């Protein structure tokens, strides 16, 4: 259960990142390169600062690494890849994108597949 919790956290953060990207690229007059530079800066802070302060990165603190460490990789990784659900729901709620019955069916199917994998 501990691993699944961190996989869900990883899924949510990946979905939020995708949503922020979508929100940013919809802004008129803002170059895509500045967004990519900002993402690069954030990643540099997360990777370079631990390298400089600790003499090496400690991957055990990352949600997906914790999830894989404490859970079954066959369940944890697919759960973390469900970030499209977060992106789809945020796009529907905050950007007014359509939420069709086929999209809802796709979400339900993905969730059912993950539940089936946890039971196997």
TORKOL-4160 file (C-alpha; in steps of 0.2 Angstrom, whole numbers, padded with zeros to 4 digits, m for minus):
120
<pt num="1" X="0000" Y="0000" Z="0000"/>
<pt num="2" X="0014" Y="0012" Z="0004"/>
<pt num="3" X="0021" Y="0010" Z="m0014"/>
<pt num="4" X="0004" Y="0013" Z="m0022"/>
<pt num="5" X="0002" Y="0029" Z="m0012"/>
<pt num="6" X="0019" Y="0036" Z="m0019"/>
<pt num="7" X="0014" Y="0030" Z="m0036"/>
<pt num="8" X="m0002" Y="0040" Z="m0035"/>
<pt num="9" X="0008" Y="0055" Z="m0029"/>
<pt num="10" X="0019" Y="0053" Z="m0044"/>
<pt num="11" X="0004" Y="0052" Z="m0055"/>
<pt num="12" X="m0004" Y="0068" Z="m0048"/>
<pt num="13" X="0013" Y="0078" Z="m0050"/>
<pt num="14" X="0016" Y="0072" Z="m0068"/>
<pt num="15" X="m0002" Y="0077" Z="m0072"/>
<pt num="16" X="0000" Y="0094" Z="m0065"/>
<pt num="17" X="0016" Y="0097" Z="m0075"/>
<pt num="18" X="0007" Y="0092" Z="m0091"/>
<pt num="19" X="m0007" Y="0104" Z="m0087"/>
<pt num="20" X="0004" Y="0118" Z="m0083"/>
<pt num="21" X="0013" Y="0115" Z="m0100"/>
<pt num="22" X="m0004" Y="0116" Z="m0109"/>
<pt num="23" X="m0009" Y="0131" Z="m0099"/>
<pt num="24" X="0008" Y="0140" Z="m0103"/>
<pt num="25" X="0008" Y="0136" Z="m0122"/>
<pt num="26" X="m0009" Y="0143" Z="m0124"/>
<pt num="27" X="m0003" Y="0160" Z="m0119"/>
<pt num="28" X="m0001" Y="0172" Z="m0134"/>
<pt num="29" X="0016" Y="0180" Z="m0137"/>
<pt num="30" X="0026" Y="0169" Z="m0125"/>
<pt num="31" X="0040" Y="0159" Z="m0133"/>
<pt num="32" X="0040" Y="0140" Z="m0130"/>
<pt num="33" X="0059" Y="0141" Z="m0126"/>
<pt num="34" X="0056" Y="0152" Z="m0110"/>
<pt num="35" X="0045" Y="0138" Z="m0104"/>
<pt num="36" X="0057" Y="0125" Z="m0108"/>
<pt num="37" X="0071" Y="0135" Z="m0100"/>
<pt num="38" X="0060" Y="0136" Z="m0084"/>
<pt num="39" X="0058" Y="0118" Z="m0083"/>
<pt num="40" X="0076" Y="0115" Z="m0086"/>
<pt num="41" X="0080" Y="0127" Z="m0071"/>
<pt num="42" X="0068" Y="0117" Z="m0060"/>
<pt num="43" X="0075" Y="0101" Z="m0065"/>
<pt num="44" X="0093" Y="0108" Z="m0062"/>
<pt num="45" X="0088" Y="0113" Z="m0044"/>
<pt num="46" X="0081" Y="0096" Z="m0040"/>
<pt num="47" X="0096" Y="0087" Z="m0047"/>
<pt num="48" X="0111" Y="0099" Z="m0046"/>
<pt num="49" X="0108" Y="0105" Z="m0028"/>
<pt num="50" X="0107" Y="0088" Z="m0020"/>
<pt num="51" X="0123" Y="0083" Z="m0030"/>
<pt num="52" X="0132" Y="0099" Z="m0024"/>
<pt num="53" X="0126" Y="0097" Z="m0005"/>
<pt num="54" X="0126" Y="0079" Z="m0003"/>
<pt num="55" X="0140" Y="0074" Z="m0014"/>
<pt num="56" X="0128" Y="0064" Z="m0024"/>
<pt num="57" X="0109" Y="0063" Z="m0028"/>
<pt num="58" X="0099" Y="0052" Z="m0016"/>
<pt num="59" X="0085" Y="0045" Z="m0027"/>
<pt num="60" X="0076" Y="0037" Z="m0013"/>
<pt num="61" X="0067" Y="0053" Z="m0009"/>
<pt num="62" X="0058" Y="0054" Z="m0026"/>
<pt num="63" X="0040" Y="0048" Z="m0026"/>
<pt num="64" X="0042" Y="0036" Z="m0040"/>
<pt num="65" X="0058" Y="0029" Z="m0033"/>
<pt num="66" X="0050" Y="0026" Z="m0016"/>
<pt num="67" X="0035" Y="0018" Z="m0025"/>
<pt num="68" X="0045" Y="0006" Z="m0034"/>
<pt num="69" X="0056" Y="0002" Z="m0019"/>
<pt num="70" X="0040" Y="m0002" Z="m0008"/>
<pt num="71" X="0028" Y="m0009" Z="m0021"/>
<pt num="72" X="0027" Y="m0020" Z="m0036"/>
<pt num="73" X="0034" Y="m0012" Z="m0051"/>
<pt num="74" X="0021" Y="m0020" Z="m0062"/>
<pt num="75" X="0008" Y="m0010" Z="m0052"/>
<pt num="76" X="0017" Y="0005" Z="m0047"/>
<pt num="77" X="0023" Y="0011" Z="m0064"/>
<pt num="78" X="0007" Y="0009" Z="m0073"/>
<pt num="79" X="m0002" Y="0019" Z="m0059"/>
<pt num="80" X="0011" Y="0033" Z="m0061"/>
<pt num="81" X="0008" Y="0033" Z="m0080"/>
<pt num="82" X="m0011" Y="0037" Z="m0077"/>
<pt num="83" X="m0006" Y="0056" Z="m0076"/>
<pt num="84" X="m0016" Y="0059" Z="m0092"/>
<pt num="85" X="m0032" Y="0057" Z="m0080"/>
<pt num="86" X="m0026" Y="0072" Z="m0070"/>
<pt num="87" X="m0022" Y="0082" Z="m0085"/>
<pt num="88" X="m0039" Y="0078" Z="m0093"/>
<pt num="89" X="m0049" Y="0082" Z="m0078"/>
<pt num="90" X="m0040" Y="0099" Z="m0075"/>
<pt num="91" X="m0042" Y="0103" Z="m0094"/>
<pt num="92" X="m0060" Y="0100" Z="m0092"/>
<pt num="93" X="m0063" Y="0109" Z="m0076"/>
<pt num="94" X="m0051" Y="0124" Z="m0078"/>
<pt num="95" X="m0049" Y="0126" Z="m0097"/>
<pt num="96" X="m0067" Y="0121" Z="m0103"/>
<pt num="97" X="m0061" Y="0106" Z="m0113"/>
<pt num="98" X="m0074" Y="0093" Z="m0118"/>
<pt num="99" X="m0076" Y="0078" Z="m0107"/>
<pt num="100" X="m0085" Y="0066" Z="m0118"/>
<pt num="101" X="m0092" Y="0049" Z="m0114"/>
<pt num="102" X="m0078" Y="0041" Z="m0124"/>
<pt num="103" X="m0065" Y="0050" Z="m0113"/>
<pt num="104" X="m0074" Y="0045" Z="m0097"/>
<pt num="105" X="m0075" Y="0027" Z="m0104"/>
<pt num="106" X="m0056" Y="0028" Z="m0107"/>
<pt num="107" X="m0053" Y="0034" Z="m0089"/>
<pt num="108" X="m0064" Y="0020" Z="m0082"/>
<pt num="109" X="m0055" Y="0007" Z="m0093"/>
<pt num="110" X="m0038" Y="0013" Z="m0087"/>
<pt num="111" X="m0043" Y="0012" Z="m0069"/>
<pt num="112" X="m0051" Y="m0005" Z="m0071"/>
<pt num="113" X="m0035" Y="m0012" Z="m0079"/>
<pt num="114" X="m0025" Y="m0005" Z="m0064"/>
<pt num="115" X="m0037" Y="m0013" Z="m0052"/>
<pt num="116" X="m0036" Y="m0030" Z="m0061"/>
<pt num="117" X="m0017" Y="m0029" Z="m0061"/>
<pt num="118" X="m0017" Y="m0026" Z="m0042"/>
<pt num="119" X="m0028" Y="m0042" Z="m0039"/>
<pt num="120" X="m0017" Y="m0053" Z="m0051"/>
